[in-house]
Amino acid sequence: MGNTGPYRLGYLTAALLYLLIGNRLALAALSWSVFVILNILAQSGVLPIAGFASRVFGVVLNGNIPSIVLAGLTIGMLVQQHQARKSQLLKWLLLTGILAVIGGFILRNWFIISKIYGTPSWAMLCNGISILLFALVYYYTDILGKIKWAWFLTLPAGTR
């Protein structure tokens, strides 16, 4: 099953931050940005993580996994707070997704795109692509009302 410890610590970090900031979208976006910056600093060698700090807090201080989880938290809050204004929400999703993809390609100039190394370019590209795909599904299902394509998702597990 692999080493899921780092991912759990990333989720724990995001959960603790959520408990601290509550349902404040601006603070969630700021937290996401802070962890992207931490990831950039760690990957560029400006923020050396070694010894005990590396073993215990390395995943958090590296910023990659928390930044990905916090991107999801930020988008979740965005959806929650703008669900009544569907067209406005779609615009925010598209803008955020496009900016994340652009950010990933800009960061590609300094960092390779690598999940293994946990680079900020990889995180931003994955976030951007995920947000844009979510926006597409949201548009198709919630705005156009096309839901028949998802019939297989409503079946109980193991029935087909």
PyMOL commands that place a pseudoatom at each C-alpha (Angstrom):
pseudoatom trace, name=CA, resn=MET, resi=1, chain=A, elem=C, hetatm=0, pos=[0.000, 0.000, 0.000]
pseudoatom trace, name=CA, resn=GLY, resi=2, chain=A, elem=C, hetatm=0, pos=[2.938, 2.363, 0.216]
pseudoatom trace, name=CA, resn=ASN, resi=3, chain=A, elem=C, hetatm=0, pos=[3.899, 5.049, 2.656]
pseudoatom trace, name=CA, resn=THR, resi=4, chain=A, elem=C, hetatm=0, pos=[0.773, 7.109, 3.341]
pseudoatom trace, name=CA, resn=GLY, resi=5, chain=A, elem=C, hetatm=0, pos=[2.227, 8.862, 6.401]
pseudoatom trace, name=CA, resn=PRO, resi=6, chain=A, elem=C, hetatm=0, pos=[3.270, 12.011, 4.521]
pseudoatom trace, name=CA, resn=TYR, resi=7, chain=A, elem=C, hetatm=0, pos=[-0.184, 12.344, 3.009]
pseudoatom trace, name=CA, resn=ARG, resi=8, chain=A, elem=C, hetatm=0, pos=[-1.833, 11.949, 6.398]
pseudoatom trace, name=CA, resn=LEU, resi=9, chain=A, elem=C, hetatm=0, pos=[0.383, 14.706, 7.787]
pseudoatom trace, name=CA, resn=GLY, resi=10, chain=A, elem=C, hetatm=0, pos=[-0.576, 16.941, 4.869]
pseudoatom trace, name=CA, resn=TYR, resi=11, chain=A, elem=C, hetatm=0, pos=[-4.261, 16.342, 5.563]
pseudoatom trace, name=CA, resn=LEU, resi=12, chain=A, elem=C, hetatm=0, pos=[-3.718, 16.875, 9.299]
pseudoatom trace, name=CA, resn=THR, resi=13, chain=A, elem=C, hetatm=0, pos=[-2.044, 20.209, 8.574]
pseudoatom trace, name=CA, resn=ALA, resi=14, chain=A, elem=C, hetatm=0, pos=[-4.946, 21.332, 6.412]
pseudoatom trace, name=CA, resn=ALA, resi=15, chain=A, elem=C, hetatm=0, pos=[-7.491, 20.125, 8.971]
pseudoatom trace, name=CA, resn=LEU, resi=16, chain=A, elem=C, hetatm=0, pos=[-5.763, 21.994, 11.792]
pseudoatom trace, name=CA, resn=LEU, resi=17, chain=A, elem=C, hetatm=0, pos=[-5.587, 25.114, 9.649]
pseudoatom trace, name=CA, resn=TYR, resi=18, chain=A, elem=C, hetatm=0, pos=[-9.297, 24.812, 8.914]
pseudoatom trace, name=CA, resn=LEU, resi=19, chain=A, elem=C, hetatm=0, pos=[-10.025, 24.590, 12.641]
pseudoatom trace, name=CA, resn=LEU, resi=20, chain=A, elem=C, hetatm=0, pos=[-7.929, 27.714, 13.107]
pseudoatom trace, name=CA, resn=ILE, resi=21, chain=A, elem=C, hetatm=0, pos=[-9.342, 29.819, 10.240]
pseudoatom trace, name=CA, resn=GLY, resi=22, chain=A, elem=C, hetatm=0, pos=[-12.899, 28.504, 10.133]
pseudoatom trace, name=CA, resn=ASN, resi=23, chain=A, elem=C, hetatm=0, pos=[-14.927, 29.015, 6.991]
pseudoatom trace, name=CA, resn=ARG, resi=24, chain=A, elem=C, hetatm=0, pos=[-13.049, 32.126, 5.826]
pseudoatom trace, name=CA, resn=LEU, resi=25, chain=A, elem=C, hetatm=0, pos=[-12.295, 31.797, 2.136]
pseudoatom trace, name=CA, resn=ALA, resi=26, chain=A, elem=C, hetatm=0, pos=[-9.670, 34.547, 2.024]
pseudoatom trace, name=CA, resn=LEU, resi=27, chain=A, elem=C, hetatm=0, pos=[-7.661, 32.902, 4.813]
pseudoatom trace, name=CA, resn=ALA, resi=28, chain=A, elem=C, hetatm=0, pos=[-7.911, 29.512, 3.103]
pseudoatom trace, name=CA, resn=ALA, resi=29, chain=A, elem=C, hetatm=0, pos=[-6.562, 31.036, -0.125]
pseudoatom trace, name=CA, resn=LEU, resi=30, chain=A, elem=C, hetatm=0, pos=[-3.806, 32.766, 1.835]
pseudoatom trace, name=CA, resn=SER, resi=31, chain=A, elem=C, hetatm=0, pos=[-2.894, 29.486, 3.553]
pseudoatom trace, name=CA, resn=TRP, resi=32, chain=A, elem=C, hetatm=0, pos=[-2.743, 27.756, 0.170]
pseudoatom trace, name=CA, resn=SER, resi=33, chain=A, elem=C, hetatm=0, pos=[-0.428, 30.507, -1.087]
pseudoatom trace, name=CA, resn=VAL, resi=34, chain=A, elem=C, hetatm=0, pos=[1.814, 30.281, 1.984]
pseudoatom trace, name=CA, resn=PHE, resi=35, chain=A, elem=C, hetatm=0, pos=[2.343, 26.557, 1.449]
pseudoatom trace, name=CA, resn=VAL, resi=36, chain=A, elem=C, hetatm=0, pos=[3.050, 27.087, -2.264]
pseudoatom trace, name=CA, resn=ILE, resi=37, chain=A, elem=C, hetatm=0, pos=[5.704, 29.639, -1.229]
pseudoatom trace, name=CA, resn=LEU, resi=38, chain=A, elem=C, hetatm=0, pos=[7.102, 27.180, 1.351]
pseudoatom trace, name=CA, resn=ASN, resi=39, chain=A, elem=C, hetatm=0, pos=[7.308, 24.570, -1.398]
pseudoatom trace, name=CA, resn=ILE, resi=40, chain=A, elem=C, hetatm=0, pos=[9.150, 26.988, -3.687]
pseudoatom trace, name=CA, resn=LEU, resi=41, chain=A, elem=C, hetatm=0, pos=[11.606, 27.920, -0.917]
pseudoatom trace, name=CA, resn=ALA, resi=42, chain=A, elem=C, hetatm=0, pos=[12.201, 24.292, 0.101]
pseudoatom trace, name=CA, resn=GLN, resi=43, chain=A, elem=C, hetatm=0, pos=[12.704, 23.114, -3.475]
pseudoatom trace, name=CA, resn=SER, resi=44, chain=A, elem=C, hetatm=0, pos=[15.091, 25.960, -4.262]
pseudoatom trace, name=CA, resn=GLY, resi=45, chain=A, elem=C, hetatm=0, pos=[17.243, 25.171, -1.210]
pseudoatom trace, name=CA, resn=VAL, resi=46, chain=A, elem=C, hetatm=0, pos=[16.525, 28.457, 0.548]
pseudoatom trace, name=CA, resn=LEU, resi=47, chain=A, elem=C, hetatm=0, pos=[14.677, 26.620, 3.308]
pseudoatom trace, name=CA, resn=PRO, resi=48, chain=A, elem=C, hetatm=0, pos=[16.947, 23.711, 4.224]
pseudoatom trace, name=CA, resn=ILE, resi=49, chain=A, elem=C, hetatm=0, pos=[15.130, 21.027, 6.178]
pseudoatom trace, name=CA, resn=ALA, resi=50, chain=A, elem=C, hetatm=0, pos=[17.431, 18.589, 7.952]
pseudoatom trace, name=CA, resn=GLY, resi=51, chain=A, elem=C, hetatm=0, pos=[17.754, 16.372, 10.988]
pseudoatom trace, name=CA, resn=PHE, resi=52, chain=A, elem=C, hetatm=0, pos=[14.898, 16.027, 13.439]
pseudoatom trace, name=CA, resn=ALA, resi=53, chain=A, elem=C, hetatm=0, pos=[12.849, 18.770, 11.769]
pseudoatom trace, name=CA, resn=SER, resi=54, chain=A, elem=C, hetatm=0, pos=[13.051, 16.897, 8.481]
pseudoatom trace, name=CA, resn=ARG, resi=55, chain=A, elem=C, hetatm=0, pos=[11.884, 13.610, 9.981]
pseudoatom trace, name=CA, resn=VAL, resi=56, chain=A, elem=C, hetatm=0, pos=[9.004, 15.118, 11.940]
pseudoatom trace, name=CA, resn=PHE, resi=57, chain=A, elem=C, hetatm=0, pos=[7.929, 18.237, 10.036]
pseudoatom trace, name=CA, resn=GLY, resi=58, chain=A, elem=C, hetatm=0, pos=[9.518, 17.734, 6.601]
pseudoatom trace, name=CA, resn=VAL, resi=59, chain=A, elem=C, hetatm=0, pos=[6.250, 17.137, 4.773]
pseudoatom trace, name=CA, resn=VAL, resi=60, chain=A, elem=C, hetatm=0, pos=[4.691, 20.240, 6.297]
pseudoatom trace, name=CA, resn=LEU, resi=61, chain=A, elem=C, hetatm=0, pos=[7.738, 22.468, 5.821]
pseudoatom trace, name=CA, resn=ASN, resi=62, chain=A, elem=C, hetatm=0, pos=[8.206, 21.250, 2.251]
pseudoatom trace, name=CA, resn=GLY, resi=63, chain=A, elem=C, hetatm=0, pos=[4.722, 22.595, 1.586]
pseudoatom trace, name=CA, resn=ASN, resi=64, chain=A, elem=C, hetatm=0, pos=[3.826, 20.396, -1.376]
pseudoatom trace, name=CA, resn=ILE, resi=65, chain=A, elem=C, hetatm=0, pos=[1.213, 18.075, 0.075]
pseudoatom trace, name=CA, resn=PRO, resi=66, chain=A, elem=C, hetatm=0, pos=[-0.400, 20.713, 2.310]
pseudoatom trace, name=CA, resn=SER, resi=67, chain=A, elem=C, hetatm=0, pos=[-0.605, 23.075, -0.682]
pseudoatom trace, name=CA, resn=ILE, resi=68, chain=A, elem=C, hetatm=0, pos=[-2.500, 20.476, -2.704]
pseudoatom trace, name=CA, resn=VAL, resi=69, chain=A, elem=C, hetatm=0, pos=[-4.894, 19.706, 0.148]
pseudoatom trace, name=CA, resn=LEU, resi=70, chain=A, elem=C, hetatm=0, pos=[-5.409, 23.415, 0.865]
pseudoatom trace, name=CA, resn=ALA, resi=71, chain=A, elem=C, hetatm=0, pos=[-6.224, 23.994, -2.801]
pseudoatom trace, name=CA, resn=GLY, resi=72, chain=A, elem=C, hetatm=0, pos=[-9.075, 21.518, -2.379]
pseudoatom trace, name=CA, resn=LEU, resi=73, chain=A, elem=C, hetatm=0, pos=[-10.163, 23.190, 0.851]
pseudoatom trace, name=CA, resn=THR, resi=74, chain=A, elem=C, hetatm=0, pos=[-10.167, 26.595, -0.841]
pseudoatom trace, name=CA, resn=ILE, resi=75, chain=A, elem=C, hetatm=0, pos=[-12.211, 25.332, -3.791]
pseudoatom trace, name=CA, resn=GLY, resi=76, chain=A, elem=C, hetatm=0, pos=[-14.622, 23.585, -1.428]
pseudoatom trace, name=CA, resn=MET, resi=77, chain=A, elem=C, hetatm=0, pos=[-15.190, 26.834, 0.457]
pseudoatom trace, name=CA, resn=LEU, resi=78, chain=A, elem=C, hetatm=0, pos=[-15.605, 28.694, -2.832]
pseudoatom trace, name=CA, resn=VAL, resi=79, chain=A, elem=C, hetatm=0, pos=[-18.294, 26.223, -3.924]
pseudoatom trace, name=CA, resn=GLN, resi=80, chain=A, elem=C, hetatm=0, pos=[-20.032, 26.397, -0.566]
pseudoatom trace, name=CA, resn=GLN, resi=81, chain=A, elem=C, hetatm=0, pos=[-20.104, 30.191, -0.461]
pseudoatom trace, name=CA, resn=HIS, resi=82, chain=A, elem=C, hetatm=0, pos=[-21.126, 30.749, -4.097]
pseudoatom trace, name=CA, resn=GLN, resi=83, chain=A, elem=C, hetatm=0, pos=[-23.456, 27.792, -4.714]
pseudoatom trace, name=CA, resn=ALA, resi=84, chain=A, elem=C, hetatm=0, pos=[-26.486, 30.044, -5.172]
pseudoatom trace, name=CA, resn=ARG, resi=85, chain=A, elem=C, hetatm=0, pos=[-24.705, 32.075, -7.885]
pseudoatom trace, name=CA, resn=LYS, resi=86, chain=A, elem=C, hetatm=0, pos=[-23.790, 29.322, -10.332]
pseudoatom trace, name=CA, resn=SER, resi=87, chain=A, elem=C, hetatm=0, pos=[-22.447, 31.460, -13.169]
pseudoatom trace, name=CA, resn=GLN, resi=88, chain=A, elem=C, hetatm=0, pos=[-20.295, 33.489, -10.767]
pseudoatom trace, name=CA, resn=LEU, resi=89, chain=A, elem=C, hetatm=0, pos=[-18.976, 30.296, -9.184]
pseudoatom trace, name=CA, resn=LEU, resi=90, chain=A, elem=C, hetatm=0, pos=[-18.126, 28.902, -12.609]
pseudoatom trace, name=CA, resn=LYS, resi=91, chain=A, elem=C, hetatm=0, pos=[-16.175, 32.072, -13.435]
pseudoatom trace, name=CA, resn=TRP, resi=92, chain=A, elem=C, hetatm=0, pos=[-14.208, 31.813, -10.164]
pseudoatom trace, name=CA, resn=LEU, resi=93, chain=A, elem=C, hetatm=0, pos=[-13.469, 28.129, -10.797]
pseudoatom trace, name=CA, resn=LEU, resi=94, chain=A, elem=C, hetatm=0, pos=[-12.255, 28.841, -14.330]
pseudoatom trace, name=CA, resn=LEU, resi=95, chain=A, elem=C, hetatm=0, pos=[-10.146, 31.803, -13.208]
pseudoatom trace, name=CA, resn=THR, resi=96, chain=A, elem=C, hetatm=0, pos=[-8.572, 29.869, -10.337]
pseudoatom trace, name=CA, resn=GLY, resi=97, chain=A, elem=C, hetatm=0, pos=[-7.915, 26.810, -12.501]
pseudoatom trace, name=CA, resn=ILE, resi=98, chain=A, elem=C, hetatm=0, pos=[-6.374, 28.813, -15.332]
pseudoatom trace, name=CA, resn=LEU, resi=99, chain=A, elem=C, hetatm=0, pos=[-4.187, 30.823, -12.932]
pseudoatom trace, name=CA, resn=ALA, resi=100, chain=A, elem=C, hetatm=0, pos=[-2.974, 27.611, -11.270]
pseudoatom trace, name=CA, resn=VAL, resi=101, chain=A, elem=C, hetatm=0, pos=[-2.078, 26.058, -14.649]
pseudoatom trace, name=CA, resn=ILE, resi=102, chain=A, elem=C, hetatm=0, pos=[-0.293, 29.243, -15.719]
pseudoatom trace, name=CA, resn=GLY, resi=103, chain=A, elem=C, hetatm=0, pos=[1.520, 29.323, -12.367]
pseudoatom trace, name=CA, resn=GLY, resi=104, chain=A, elem=C, hetatm=0, pos=[2.602, 25.716, -12.864]
pseudoatom trace, name=CA, resn=PHE, resi=105, chain=A, elem=C, hetatm=0, pos=[3.999, 26.464, -16.312]
pseudoatom trace, name=CA, resn=ILE, resi=106, chain=A, elem=C, hetatm=0, pos=[5.779, 29.576, -15.033]
pseudoatom trace, name=CA, resn=LEU, resi=107, chain=A, elem=C, hetatm=0, pos=[7.300, 27.581, -12.160]
pseudoatom trace, name=CA, resn=ARG, resi=108, chain=A, elem=C, hetatm=0, pos=[8.412, 24.998, -14.761]
pseudoatom trace, name=CA, resn=ASN, resi=109, chain=A, elem=C, hetatm=0, pos=[11.160, 27.463, -15.659]
pseudoatom trace, name=CA, resn=TRP, resi=110, chain=A, elem=C, hetatm=0, pos=[12.842, 26.744, -12.293]
pseudoatom trace, name=CA, resn=PHE, resi=111, chain=A, elem=C, hetatm=0, pos=[11.460, 23.371, -11.194]
pseudoatom trace, name=CA, resn=ILE, resi=112, chain=A, elem=C, hetatm=0, pos=[10.869, 20.182, -13.123]
pseudoatom trace, name=CA, resn=ILE, resi=113, chain=A, elem=C, hetatm=0, pos=[7.347, 18.789, -13.139]
pseudoatom trace, name=CA, resn=SER, resi=114, chain=A, elem=C, hetatm=0, pos=[7.763, 15.897, -10.717]
pseudoatom trace, name=CA, resn=LYS, resi=115, chain=A, elem=C, hetatm=0, pos=[5.469, 14.195, -8.255]
pseudoatom trace, name=CA, resn=ILE, resi=116, chain=A, elem=C, hetatm=0, pos=[8.398, 12.206, -6.875]
pseudoatom trace, name=CA, resn=TYR, resi=117, chain=A, elem=C, hetatm=0, pos=[10.300, 15.388, -5.931]
pseudoatom trace, name=CA, resn=GLY, resi=118, chain=A, elem=C, hetatm=0, pos=[7.120, 17.219, -4.902]
pseudoatom trace, name=CA, resn=THR, resi=119, chain=A, elem=C, hetatm=0, pos=[7.842, 20.274, -7.013]
pseudoatom trace, name=CA, resn=PRO, resi=120, chain=A, elem=C, hetatm=0, pos=[5.636, 23.368, -6.932]
pseudoatom trace, name=CA, resn=SER, resi=121, chain=A, elem=C, hetatm=0, pos=[5.228, 23.210, -10.721]
pseudoatom trace, name=CA, resn=TRP, resi=122, chain=A, elem=C, hetatm=0, pos=[3.731, 19.722, -10.401]
pseudoatom trace, name=CA, resn=ALA, resi=123, chain=A, elem=C, hetatm=0, pos=[1.424, 20.761, -7.549]
pseudoatom trace, name=CA, resn=MET, resi=124, chain=A, elem=C, hetatm=0, pos=[0.137, 23.850, -9.351]
pseudoatom trace, name=CA, resn=LEU, resi=125, chain=A, elem=C, hetatm=0, pos=[-0.424, 22.011, -12.637]
pseudoatom trace, name=CA, resn=CYS, resi=126, chain=A, elem=C, hetatm=0, pos=[-2.295, 19.206, -10.867]
pseudoatom trace, name=CA, resn=ASN, resi=127, chain=A, elem=C, hetatm=0, pos=[-4.362, 21.709, -8.908]
pseudoatom trace, name=CA, resn=GLY, resi=128, chain=A, elem=C, hetatm=0, pos=[-5.173, 23.702, -12.031]
pseudoatom trace, name=CA, resn=ILE, resi=129, chain=A, elem=C, hetatm=0, pos=[-6.127, 20.667, -14.102]
pseudoatom trace, name=CA, resn=SER, resi=130, chain=A, elem=C, hetatm=0, pos=[-8.261, 19.298, -11.249]
pseudoatom trace, name=CA, resn=ILE, resi=131, chain=A, elem=C, hetatm=0, pos=[-10.051, 22.606, -10.780]
pseudoatom trace, name=CA, resn=LEU, resi=132, chain=A, elem=C, hetatm=0, pos=[-10.712, 22.948, -14.513]
pseudoatom trace, name=CA, resn=LEU, resi=133, chain=A, elem=C, hetatm=0, pos=[-12.057, 19.390, -14.742]
pseudoatom trace, name=CA, resn=PHE, resi=134, chain=A, elem=C, hetatm=0, pos=[-14.251, 20.072, -11.731]
pseudoatom trace, name=CA, resn=ALA, resi=135, chain=A, elem=C, hetatm=0, pos=[-15.501, 23.260, -13.435]
pseudoatom trace, name=CA, resn=LEU, resi=136, chain=A, elem=C, hetatm=0, pos=[-16.357, 21.233, -16.549]
pseudoatom trace, name=CA, resn=VAL, resi=137, chain=A, elem=C, hetatm=0, pos=[-18.344, 18.652, -14.559]
pseudoatom trace, name=CA, resn=TYR, resi=138, chain=A, elem=C, hetatm=0, pos=[-20.006, 21.450, -12.559]
pseudoatom trace, name=CA, resn=TYR, resi=139, chain=A, elem=C, hetatm=0, pos=[-21.016, 23.258, -15.745]
pseudoatom trace, name=CA, resn=TYR, resi=140, chain=A, elem=C, hetatm=0, pos=[-22.330, 20.119, -17.382]
pseudoatom trace, name=CA, resn=THR, resi=141, chain=A, elem=C, hetatm=0, pos=[-24.267, 18.813, -14.368]
pseudoatom trace, name=CA, resn=ASP, resi=142, chain=A, elem=C, hetatm=0, pos=[-25.272, 21.815, -12.251]
pseudoatom trace, name=CA, resn=ILE, resi=143, chain=A, elem=C, hetatm=0, pos=[-25.709, 24.488, -14.913]
pseudoatom trace, name=CA, resn=LEU, resi=144, chain=A, elem=C, hetatm=0, pos=[-26.865, 22.481, -17.945]
pseudoatom trace, name=CA, resn=GLY, resi=145, chain=A, elem=C, hetatm=0, pos=[-28.606, 19.842, -15.820]
pseudoatom trace, name=CA, resn=LYS, resi=146, chain=A, elem=C, hetatm=0, pos=[-27.110, 16.929, -17.763]
pseudoatom trace, name=CA, resn=ILE, resi=147, chain=A, elem=C, hetatm=0, pos=[-26.918, 14.101, -15.256]
pseudoatom trace, name=CA, resn=LYS, resi=148, chain=A, elem=C, hetatm=0, pos=[-27.914, 10.954, -17.169]
pseudoatom trace, name=CA, resn=TRP, resi=149, chain=A, elem=C, hetatm=0, pos=[-24.278, 10.290, -18.101]
pseudoatom trace, name=CA, resn=ALA, resi=150, chain=A, elem=C, hetatm=0, pos=[-23.530, 9.619, -14.419]
pseudoatom trace, name=CA, resn=TRP, resi=151, chain=A, elem=C, hetatm=0, pos=[-26.054, 6.778, -14.014]
pseudoatom trace, name=CA, resn=PHE, resi=152, chain=A, elem=C, hetatm=0, pos=[-23.305, 4.312, -13.136]
pseudoatom trace, name=CA, resn=LEU, resi=153, chain=A, elem=C, hetatm=0, pos=[-22.311, 6.429, -10.121]
pseudoatom trace, name=CA, resn=THR, resi=154, chain=A, elem=C, hetatm=0, pos=[-25.723, 5.910, -8.542]
pseudoatom trace, name=CA, resn=LEU, resi=155, chain=A, elem=C, hetatm=0, pos=[-25.567, 2.115, -8.548]
pseudoatom trace, name=CA, resn=PRO, resi=156, chain=A, elem=C, hetatm=0, pos=[-24.720, 0.263, -5.360]
pseudoatom trace, name=CA, resn=ALA, resi=157, chain=A, elem=C, hetatm=0, pos=[-21.195, -1.135, -5.380]
pseudoatom trace, name=CA, resn=GLY, resi=158, chain=A, elem=C, hetatm=0, pos=[-20.827, -4.525, -7.070]
pseudoatom trace, name=CA, resn=THR, resi=159, chain=A, elem=C, hetatm=0, pos=[-24.130, -4.499, -8.966]
pseudoatom trace, name=CA, resn=ARG, resi=160, chain=A, elem=C, hetatm=0, pos=[-22.579, -4.182, -12.438]
for i in range(1, 160): cmd.bond("trace and resi %d" % i, "trace and resi %d" % (i + 1))
show_as sticks, trace
zoom trace
